Protein backbone atom coordinates (compact mmCIF):
# COMPACT_ATOMS: atom_id res chain seq x y z
CA UNK A 1 0.00 0.00 0.00
CA UNK A 2 1.03 3.61 -0.40
CA UNK A 3 3.56 5.07 1.99
CA UNK A 4 0.95 7.22 3.72
CA UNK A 5 -0.68 4.04 5.01
CA UNK A 6 2.17 3.53 7.44
CA UNK A 7 3.09 7.03 8.52
CA UNK A 8 2.31 8.20 12.01
CA UNK A 9 1.08 11.27 13.83
CA UNK A 10 1.92 12.88 17.12
CA UNK A 11 -1.39 14.35 18.20
CA UNK A 12 -1.55 17.88 19.62
CA UNK A 13 -1.60 18.01 23.39
CA UNK A 14 -5.04 18.50 24.92
CA UNK A 15 -5.64 21.96 26.30
CA UNK A 16 -3.21 23.69 23.96
CA UNK A 17 -2.97 27.24 22.70
CA UNK A 18 -6.64 28.09 22.43
CA UNK A 19 -8.33 25.05 23.91
CA UNK A 20 -11.27 25.87 26.17
CA UNK A 21 -11.00 29.61 25.48
CA UNK A 22 -13.88 29.68 23.04
CA UNK A 23 -14.56 31.15 19.63
CA UNK A 24 -13.54 34.74 20.44
CA UNK A 25 -10.11 33.80 21.74
CA UNK A 26 -9.52 31.49 18.78
CA UNK A 27 -10.37 34.28 16.35
CA UNK A 28 -8.07 36.71 18.12
CA UNK A 29 -5.20 34.23 18.12
CA UNK A 30 -5.67 33.51 14.41
CA UNK A 31 -5.85 37.23 13.62
CA UNK A 32 -2.59 37.94 15.50
CA UNK A 33 -0.83 35.11 13.72
CA UNK A 34 -2.19 36.31 10.38
CA UNK A 35 -0.73 39.79 10.90
CA UNK A 36 2.70 38.28 11.50
CA UNK A 37 2.48 35.95 8.51
CA UNK A 38 1.54 38.80 6.18
CA UNK A 39 4.76 40.59 7.11
CA UNK A 40 6.73 37.80 5.39
CA UNK A 41 5.42 38.70 1.93
CA UNK A 42 8.90 39.85 0.87
CA UNK A 43 10.13 36.24 0.81
CA UNK A 44 8.24 35.65 -2.43
CA UNK A 45 5.22 34.07 -0.78
CA UNK A 46 6.92 30.93 0.51
CA UNK A 47 5.71 31.32 4.09
CA UNK A 48 2.30 32.44 2.83
CA UNK A 49 1.97 29.29 0.74
CA UNK A 50 2.62 26.99 3.68
CA UNK A 51 0.47 29.07 6.01
CA UNK A 52 -2.34 28.98 3.46
CA UNK A 53 -2.04 25.20 3.35
CA UNK A 54 -2.14 25.00 7.15
CA UNK A 55 -5.32 27.09 7.29
CA UNK A 56 -7.01 25.03 4.58
CA UNK A 57 -6.05 21.84 6.43
CA UNK A 58 -7.91 23.36 9.37
CA UNK A 59 -10.93 24.12 7.16
CA UNK A 60 -11.14 20.51 6.01
CA UNK A 61 -10.67 19.16 9.52
CA UNK A 62 -13.51 21.31 10.87
CA UNK A 63 -16.04 19.98 8.36
CA UNK A 64 -18.26 17.76 10.54
CA UNK A 65 -18.12 14.10 9.54
CA UNK A 66 -20.15 11.07 10.62
CA UNK A 67 -18.49 9.40 13.59
CA UNK A 68 -18.51 5.94 12.06
CA UNK A 69 -16.00 5.53 9.19
CA UNK A 70 -18.49 3.77 6.91
CA UNK A 71 -20.88 6.70 7.22
CA UNK A 72 -18.05 9.16 6.63
CA UNK A 73 -16.99 7.31 3.47
CA UNK A 74 -20.54 7.33 2.14
CA UNK A 75 -21.06 11.03 2.85
CA UNK A 76 -17.66 12.00 1.44
CA UNK A 77 -18.25 10.08 -1.78
CA UNK A 78 -21.63 11.73 -2.26
CA UNK A 79 -19.97 15.14 -1.88
CA UNK A 80 -17.01 14.20 -4.08
CA UNK A 81 -19.21 12.70 -6.79
CA UNK A 82 -20.79 16.09 -7.55
CA UNK A 83 -17.34 17.58 -8.17
CA UNK A 84 -16.11 14.58 -10.16
CA UNK A 85 -19.09 14.78 -12.49
CA UNK A 86 -18.13 18.38 -13.37
CA UNK A 87 -14.52 17.63 -14.31
CA UNK A 88 -15.36 17.76 -18.02
CA UNK A 89 -15.91 21.51 -17.69
CA UNK A 90 -12.24 22.13 -16.86
CA UNK A 91 -9.33 22.51 -19.25
CA UNK A 92 -7.93 18.95 -19.47
CA UNK A 93 -4.32 20.08 -19.92
CA UNK A 94 -4.17 22.85 -17.31
CA UNK A 95 -2.51 21.99 -14.02
CA UNK A 96 -4.49 23.67 -11.25
CA UNK A 97 -2.48 24.30 -8.11
CA UNK A 98 -3.89 22.84 -4.90
CA UNK A 99 -3.38 24.37 -1.47
CA UNK A 100 -1.38 21.44 -0.05
CA UNK A 101 2.42 21.64 -0.19
CA UNK A 102 4.90 18.79 -0.25
CA UNK A 103 6.71 20.28 2.75
CA UNK A 104 3.57 20.28 4.89
CA UNK A 105 2.89 16.58 4.29
CA UNK A 106 5.62 15.19 6.62
CA UNK A 107 4.76 17.81 9.24
CA UNK A 108 1.24 16.39 9.36
CA UNK A 109 2.05 12.70 9.13
CA UNK A 110 5.36 11.94 10.87
CA UNK A 111 5.17 10.36 14.30
CA UNK A 112 7.63 12.95 15.62
CA UNK A 113 7.35 15.78 13.11
CA UNK A 114 10.15 18.26 12.80
CA UNK A 115 9.08 21.92 12.95
CA UNK A 116 8.05 23.19 9.55
CA UNK A 117 10.81 25.31 8.10
CA UNK A 118 10.57 27.90 5.37
CA UNK A 119 12.46 26.49 2.36
CA UNK A 120 13.35 28.59 -0.63
CA UNK A 121 10.58 27.11 -2.75
CA UNK A 122 7.24 25.33 -2.43
CA UNK A 123 6.57 21.76 -3.55
CA UNK A 124 3.21 22.01 -5.26
CA UNK A 125 0.34 19.58 -5.46
CA UNK A 126 -1.53 20.21 -8.71
CA UNK A 127 -4.35 18.52 -10.57
CA UNK A 128 -5.92 18.15 -13.99
CA UNK A 129 -9.30 16.46 -14.51
CA UNK A 130 -7.73 13.10 -15.38
CA UNK A 131 -5.19 13.36 -12.58
CA UNK A 132 -8.01 13.98 -10.11
CA UNK A 133 -9.84 10.88 -11.30
CA UNK A 134 -6.66 8.82 -11.14
CA UNK A 135 -5.85 9.90 -7.60
CA UNK A 136 -9.38 9.22 -6.33
CA UNK A 137 -9.47 5.73 -7.82
CA UNK A 138 -5.90 4.76 -6.91
CA UNK A 139 -6.35 5.98 -3.35
CA UNK A 140 -9.53 3.96 -2.85
CA UNK A 141 -7.95 0.79 -4.25
CA UNK A 142 -4.79 1.30 -2.20
CA UNK A 143 -6.66 1.53 1.08
CA UNK A 144 -9.12 -1.22 0.16
CA UNK A 145 -6.10 -3.46 -0.21
CA UNK A 146 -4.79 -2.17 3.10
CA UNK A 147 -8.00 -3.10 4.91
CA UNK A 148 -7.69 -6.68 3.69
CA UNK A 149 -4.03 -6.92 4.64
CA UNK A 150 -4.61 -5.31 8.07
CA UNK A 151 -7.34 -7.86 8.87
CA UNK A 152 -5.07 -10.75 7.88
CA UNK A 153 -2.29 -9.20 9.97
CA UNK A 154 -4.55 -8.89 12.98
CA UNK A 155 -6.09 -12.35 12.70
CA UNK A 156 -3.19 -14.45 11.41
CA UNK A 157 -0.09 -12.41 12.19
CA UNK A 158 0.87 -12.16 8.50
CA UNK A 159 2.80 -8.94 8.00
CA UNK A 160 1.47 -6.89 5.06
CA UNK A 161 3.30 -6.83 1.75
CA UNK A 162 3.63 -3.27 0.42
CA UNK A 163 1.87 -2.80 -2.91
CA UNK A 164 3.50 0.46 -3.92
CA UNK A 165 2.87 1.41 -7.53
CA UNK A 166 0.67 4.43 -7.06
CA UNK A 167 1.78 7.85 -8.30
CA UNK A 168 1.47 10.75 -5.82
CA UNK A 169 -0.16 14.13 -6.31
CA UNK A 170 3.22 15.78 -6.84
CA UNK A 171 3.73 13.78 -10.06
CA UNK A 172 1.88 14.38 -13.32
CA UNK A 173 1.77 11.53 -15.85
CA UNK A 174 1.50 12.01 -19.63
CA UNK A 175 -2.06 10.64 -19.56
CA UNK A 176 -3.05 13.20 -16.93
CA UNK A 177 -3.17 16.00 -19.50
CA UNK A 178 -5.07 14.17 -22.25
CA UNK A 179 -8.56 15.32 -23.29
CA UNK A 180 -11.45 13.99 -21.23
CA UNK A 181 -14.42 13.14 -23.45
CA UNK A 182 -17.84 12.68 -21.80
CA UNK A 183 -17.70 8.93 -22.45
CA UNK A 184 -14.28 8.78 -20.78
CA UNK A 185 -15.59 10.62 -17.73
CA UNK A 186 -18.57 8.27 -17.44
CA UNK A 187 -16.22 5.26 -17.54
CA UNK A 188 -14.02 6.76 -14.84
CA UNK A 189 -17.04 7.54 -12.68
CA UNK A 190 -18.29 3.96 -12.98
CA UNK A 191 -14.95 2.60 -11.78
CA UNK A 192 -14.75 5.10 -8.94
CA UNK A 193 -18.32 4.38 -7.83
CA UNK A 194 -17.58 0.65 -7.70
CA UNK A 195 -14.39 1.16 -5.70
CA UNK A 196 -16.14 3.52 -3.28
CA UNK A 197 -18.99 1.03 -2.82
CA UNK A 198 -16.55 -1.79 -2.06
CA UNK A 199 -14.67 0.28 0.53
CA UNK A 200 -17.92 1.38 2.18
CA UNK A 201 -19.18 -2.20 2.36
CA UNK A 202 -15.90 -3.43 3.80
CA UNK A 203 -15.83 -0.63 6.36
CA UNK A 204 -19.39 -1.34 7.48
CA UNK A 205 -18.44 -4.96 8.22
CA UNK A 206 -15.54 -4.09 10.51
CA UNK A 207 -15.97 -4.52 14.25
CA UNK A 208 -14.88 -1.91 16.76
CA UNK A 209 -11.89 -4.07 17.68
CA UNK A 210 -10.87 -4.36 14.03
CA UNK A 211 -11.23 -0.61 13.48
CA UNK A 212 -9.14 0.27 16.52
CA UNK A 213 -6.52 -2.48 16.36
CA UNK A 214 -3.07 -0.95 16.68
CA UNK A 215 -0.55 -2.49 14.24
CA UNK A 216 2.61 -3.76 15.95
CA UNK A 217 4.79 -1.37 13.95
CA UNK A 218 2.93 1.66 15.32
CA UNK A 219 1.12 2.33 12.04
CA UNK A 220 -2.39 3.62 11.60
CA UNK A 221 -5.45 1.76 12.91
CA UNK A 222 -8.12 1.19 10.26
CA UNK A 223 -10.44 3.77 11.80
CA UNK A 224 -7.86 6.43 11.05
CA UNK A 225 -7.14 5.03 7.60
CA UNK A 226 -10.81 5.19 6.62
CA UNK A 227 -11.37 8.71 7.94
CA UNK A 228 -8.27 9.73 5.97
CA UNK A 229 -9.62 8.07 2.82
CA UNK A 230 -12.94 9.87 3.16
CA UNK A 231 -11.31 13.26 3.70
CA UNK A 232 -8.92 12.76 0.81
CA UNK A 233 -11.59 11.82 -1.72
CA UNK A 234 -13.39 15.08 -1.04
CA UNK A 235 -10.08 16.98 -1.21
CA UNK A 236 -9.01 15.51 -4.56
CA UNK A 237 -12.44 15.79 -6.15
CA UNK A 238 -12.93 19.46 -5.30
CA UNK A 239 -9.37 20.55 -6.12
CA UNK A 240 -10.36 22.19 -9.40
CA UNK A 241 -13.75 23.57 -8.41
CA UNK A 242 -12.44 25.10 -5.18
CA UNK A 243 -8.95 26.22 -6.18
CA UNK A 244 -7.64 29.29 -4.37
CA UNK A 245 -6.31 32.32 -6.32
CA UNK A 246 -3.25 31.03 -8.13
CA UNK A 247 -1.32 34.20 -8.93
CA UNK A 248 -1.73 36.17 -5.71
CA UNK A 249 -0.28 34.56 -2.58
CA UNK A 250 -1.91 37.03 -0.23
CA UNK A 251 -5.31 36.63 -1.86
CA UNK A 252 -5.05 32.87 -1.40
CA UNK A 253 -4.08 33.28 2.24
CA UNK A 254 -6.89 35.77 2.83
CA UNK A 255 -9.43 33.35 1.38
CA UNK A 256 -8.06 30.49 3.49
CA UNK A 257 -8.29 32.74 6.57
CA UNK A 258 -11.89 33.64 5.74
CA UNK A 259 -12.87 30.01 5.31
CA UNK A 260 -11.14 29.00 8.55
CA UNK A 261 -12.86 31.75 10.54
CA UNK A 262 -16.19 30.62 9.13
CA UNK A 263 -15.45 26.99 10.03
CA UNK A 264 -14.43 27.91 13.60
CA UNK A 265 -17.63 29.91 14.09
CA UNK A 266 -19.74 27.06 12.74
CA UNK A 267 -18.05 24.54 15.05
CA UNK A 268 -18.66 26.82 18.04
CA UNK A 269 -22.31 27.30 17.10
CA UNK A 270 -22.71 23.55 16.60
CA UNK A 271 -21.43 22.73 20.06
CA UNK A 272 -20.99 19.16 21.33
CA UNK A 273 -22.48 16.57 19.00
CA UNK A 274 -21.71 12.89 19.65
CA UNK A 275 -22.82 11.93 16.14
CA UNK A 276 -19.97 13.78 14.38
CA UNK A 277 -16.19 14.03 14.52
CA UNK A 278 -13.62 16.53 13.28
CA UNK A 279 -11.21 14.32 11.35
CA UNK A 280 -8.07 15.77 9.80
CA UNK A 281 -6.92 15.04 6.27
CA UNK A 282 -4.72 12.27 7.65
CA UNK A 283 -7.43 10.68 9.74
CA UNK A 284 -6.71 11.97 13.24
CA UNK A 285 -9.82 13.02 15.16
CA UNK A 286 -9.46 16.39 16.93
CA UNK A 287 -11.50 18.74 18.98
CA UNK A 288 -12.22 22.03 17.22
CA UNK A 289 -9.82 23.80 19.58
CA UNK A 290 -7.05 21.35 18.69
CA UNK A 291 -7.55 22.14 15.01
CA UNK A 292 -6.93 25.83 15.71
CA UNK A 293 -3.97 24.91 17.92
CA UNK A 294 -2.41 22.97 15.06
CA UNK A 295 -2.80 25.85 12.59
CA UNK A 296 -1.26 28.29 15.06
CA UNK A 297 1.59 25.90 15.85
CA UNK A 298 2.50 25.50 12.17
CA UNK A 299 2.36 29.23 11.51
CA UNK A 300 4.48 29.81 14.59
CA UNK A 301 7.08 27.38 13.27
CA UNK A 302 7.13 29.15 9.92
CA UNK A 303 7.59 32.53 11.58
CA UNK A 304 10.48 31.42 13.77
CA UNK A 305 12.30 29.38 11.10
CA UNK A 306 15.51 30.97 9.81
CA UNK A 307 15.08 32.50 6.36
C-alpha positions in Angstrom: 0.0 0.0 0.0 1.0 3.6 -0.4 3.6 5.1 2.0 0.9 7.2 3.7 -0.7 4.0 5.0 2.2 3.5 7.4 3.1 7.0 8.5 2.3 8.2 12.0 1.1 11.3 13.8 1.9 12.9 17.1 -1.4 14.4 18.2 -1.6 17.9 19.6 -1.6 18.0 23.4 -5.0 18.5 24.9 -5.6 22.0 26.3 -3.2 23.7 24.0 -3.0 27.2 22.7 -6.6 28.1 22.4 -8.3 25.1 23.9 -11.3 25.9 26.2 -11.0 29.6 25.5 -13.9 29.7 23.0 -14.6 31.2 19.6 -13.5 34.7 20.4 -10.1 33.8 21.7 -9.5 31.5 18.8 -10.4 34.3 16.3 -8.1 36.7 18.1 -5.2 34.2 18.1 -5.7 33.5 14.4 -5.8 37.2 13.6 -2.6 37.9 15.5 -0.8 35.1 13.7 -2.2 36.3 10.4 -0.7 39.8 10.9 2.7 38.3 11.5 2.5 35.9 8.5 1.5 38.8 6.2 4.8 40.6 7.1 6.7 37.8 5.4 5.4 38.7 1.9 8.9 39.9 0.9 10.1 36.2 0.8 8.2 35.7 -2.4 5.2 34.1 -0.8 6.9 30.9 0.5 5.7 31.3 4.1 2.3 32.4 2.8 2.0 29.3 0.7 2.6 27.0 3.7 0.5 29.1 6.0 -2.3 29.0 3.5 -2.0 25.2 3.4 -2.1 25.0 7.1 -5.3 27.1 7.3 -7.0 25.0 4.6 -6.0 21.8 6.4 -7.9 23.4 9.4 -10.9 24.1 7.2 -11.1 20.5 6.0 -10.7 19.2 9.5 -13.5 21.3 10.9 -16.0 20.0 8.4 -18.3 17.8 10.5 -18.1 14.1 9.5 -20.2 11.1 10.6 -18.5 9.4 13.6 -18.5 5.9 12.1 -16.0 5.5 9.2 -18.5 3.8 6.9 -20.9 6.7 7.2 -18.1 9.2 6.6 -17.0 7.3 3.5 -20.5 7.3 2.1 -21.1 11.0 2.8 -17.7 12.0 1.4 -18.2 10.1 -1.8 -21.6 11.7 -2.3 -20.0 15.1 -1.9 -17.0 14.2 -4.1 -19.2 12.7 -6.8 -20.8 16.1 -7.5 -17.3 17.6 -8.2 -16.1 14.6 -10.2 -19.1 14.8 -12.5 -18.1 18.4 -13.4 -14.5 17.6 -14.3 -15.4 17.8 -18.0 -15.9 21.5 -17.7 -12.2 22.1 -16.9 -9.3 22.5 -19.3 -7.9 18.9 -19.5 -4.3 20.1 -19.9 -4.2 22.9 -17.3 -2.5 22.0 -14.0 -4.5 23.7 -11.3 -2.5 24.3 -8.1 -3.9 22.8 -4.9 -3.4 24.4 -1.5 -1.4 21.4 0.0 2.4 21.6 -0.2 4.9 18.8 -0.2 6.7 20.3 2.8 3.6 20.3 4.9 2.9 16.6 4.3 5.6 15.2 6.6 4.8 17.8 9.2 1.2 16.4 9.4 2.1 12.7 9.1 5.4 11.9 10.9 5.2 10.4 14.3 7.6 12.9 15.6 7.3 15.8 13.1 10.1 18.3 12.8 9.1 21.9 12.9 8.0 23.2 9.5 10.8 25.3 8.1 10.6 27.9 5.4 12.5 26.5 2.4 13.3 28.6 -0.6 10.6 27.1 -2.8 7.2 25.3 -2.4 6.6 21.8 -3.5 3.2 22.0 -5.3 0.3 19.6 -5.5 -1.5 20.2 -8.7 -4.4 18.5 -10.6 -5.9 18.2 -14.0 -9.3 16.5 -14.5 -7.7 13.1 -15.4 -5.2 13.4 -12.6 -8.0 14.0 -10.1 -9.8 10.9 -11.3 -6.7 8.8 -11.1 -5.9 9.9 -7.6 -9.4 9.2 -6.3 -9.5 5.7 -7.8 -5.9 4.8 -6.9 -6.3 6.0 -3.4 -9.5 4.0 -2.9 -7.9 0.8 -4.2 -4.8 1.3 -2.2 -6.7 1.5 1.1 -9.1 -1.2 0.2 -6.1 -3.5 -0.2 -4.8 -2.2 3.1 -8.0 -3.1 4.9 -7.7 -6.7 3.7 -4.0 -6.9 4.6 -4.6 -5.3 8.1 -7.3 -7.9 8.9 -5.1 -10.8 7.9 -2.3 -9.2 10.0 -4.6 -8.9 13.0 -6.1 -12.4 12.7 -3.2 -14.4 11.4 -0.1 -12.4 12.2 0.9 -12.2 8.5 2.8 -8.9 8.0 1.5 -6.9 5.1 3.3 -6.8 1.7 3.6 -3.3 0.4 1.9 -2.8 -2.9 3.5 0.5 -3.9 2.9 1.4 -7.5 0.7 4.4 -7.1 1.8 7.9 -8.3 1.5 10.8 -5.8 -0.2 14.1 -6.3 3.2 15.8 -6.8 3.7 13.8 -10.1 1.9 14.4 -13.3 1.8 11.5 -15.8 1.5 12.0 -19.6 -2.1 10.6 -19.6 -3.1 13.2 -16.9 -3.2 16.0 -19.5 -5.1 14.2 -22.2 -8.6 15.3 -23.3 -11.5 14.0 -21.2 -14.4 13.1 -23.5 -17.8 12.7 -21.8 -17.7 8.9 -22.4 -14.3 8.8 -20.8 -15.6 10.6 -17.7 -18.6 8.3 -17.4 -16.2 5.3 -17.5 -14.0 6.8 -14.8 -17.0 7.5 -12.7 -18.3 4.0 -13.0 -14.9 2.6 -11.8 -14.7 5.1 -8.9 -18.3 4.4 -7.8 -17.6 0.7 -7.7 -14.4 1.2 -5.7 -16.1 3.5 -3.3 -19.0 1.0 -2.8 -16.6 -1.8 -2.1 -14.7 0.3 0.5 -17.9 1.4 2.2 -19.2 -2.2 2.4 -15.9 -3.4 3.8 -15.8 -0.6 6.4 -19.4 -1.3 7.5 -18.4 -5.0 8.2 -15.5 -4.1 10.5 -16.0 -4.5 14.2 -14.9 -1.9 16.8 -11.9 -4.1 17.7 -10.9 -4.4 14.0 -11.2 -0.6 13.5 -9.1 0.3 16.5 -6.5 -2.5 16.4 -3.1 -1.0 16.7 -0.6 -2.5 14.2 2.6 -3.8 16.0 4.8 -1.4 13.9 2.9 1.7 15.3 1.1 2.3 12.0 -2.4 3.6 11.6 -5.5 1.8 12.9 -8.1 1.2 10.3 -10.4 3.8 11.8 -7.9 6.4 11.1 -7.1 5.0 7.6 -10.8 5.2 6.6 -11.4 8.7 7.9 -8.3 9.7 6.0 -9.6 8.1 2.8 -12.9 9.9 3.2 -11.3 13.3 3.7 -8.9 12.8 0.8 -11.6 11.8 -1.7 -13.4 15.1 -1.0 -10.1 17.0 -1.2 -9.0 15.5 -4.6 -12.4 15.8 -6.2 -12.9 19.5 -5.3 -9.4 20.6 -6.1 -10.4 22.2 -9.4 -13.8 23.6 -8.4 -12.4 25.1 -5.2 -9.0 26.2 -6.2 -7.6 29.3 -4.4 -6.3 32.3 -6.3 -3.2 31.0 -8.1 -1.3 34.2 -8.9 -1.7 36.2 -5.7 -0.3 34.6 -2.6 -1.9 37.0 -0.2 -5.3 36.6 -1.9 -5.0 32.9 -1.4 -4.1 33.3 2.2 -6.9 35.8 2.8 -9.4 33.4 1.4 -8.1 30.5 3.5 -8.3 32.7 6.6 -11.9 33.6 5.7 -12.9 30.0 5.3 -11.1 29.0 8.5 -12.9 31.7 10.5 -16.2 30.6 9.1 -15.5 27.0 10.0 -14.4 27.9 13.6 -17.6 29.9 14.1 -19.7 27.1 12.7 -18.0 24.5 15.0 -18.7 26.8 18.0 -22.3 27.3 17.1 -22.7 23.6 16.6 -21.4 22.7 20.1 -21.0 19.2 21.3 -22.5 16.6 19.0 -21.7 12.9 19.6 -22.8 11.9 16.1 -20.0 13.8 14.4 -16.2 14.0 14.5 -13.6 16.5 13.3 -11.2 14.3 11.4 -8.1 15.8 9.8 -6.9 15.0 6.3 -4.7 12.3 7.6 -7.4 10.7 9.7 -6.7 12.0 13.2 -9.8 13.0 15.2 -9.5 16.4 16.9 -11.5 18.7 19.0 -12.2 22.0 17.2 -9.8 23.8 19.6 -7.1 21.4 18.7 -7.6 22.1 15.0 -6.9 25.8 15.7 -4.0 24.9 17.9 -2.4 23.0 15.1 -2.8 25.8 12.6 -1.3 28.3 15.1 1.6 25.9 15.9 2.5 25.5 12.2 2.4 29.2 11.5 4.5 29.8 14.6 7.1 27.4 13.3 7.1 29.2 9.9 7.6 32.5 11.6 10.5 31.4 13.8 12.3 29.4 11.1 15.5 31.0 9.8 15.1 32.5 6.4 
